Amino acid sequence: MCLAVPAKIISLEDSVAEVDLNGTTYKASVMLTPEAKVGDYVLLHTGYAIQVIDEKDALETLEIFKQMEML
């Protein structure tokens, strides 16, 4: 099973984005999502932004992950 997590793009240079995931930043390729821009949420999988997603959906998913940490 594969898992992709929502991350917010905080900077973008060419095809490499810096994304924020719960306060930790990572570099991610946006070659698969050329429409992505700073401020967008993307689904991040193995270092690649594979889909631009709605902010509401991203925040809802992140909240679910946060709740799972409490178990």
C-alpha positions, 0 to 999 in steps of 0.5 A: 500500500502506498501513502501520499500526504498533503503538504503546502508549497512554501517556495518554488524554483523551477521544478523543485518545491519546498513544502511544509509538512506539519512544521518540517520542510522537504524538497519535492519535485513538481514535474508531475504537477506543473500547475502547482504554485506557492500556497497550493497543497499537494499530495506528496509521495516519495518526494514527488508532488503527484496532485494539487488538492483543495485546501479544505481537503488537505486540512481535513486529512492532516487533522485526521493524521493528527488524531491518529497520533493520539492513539 
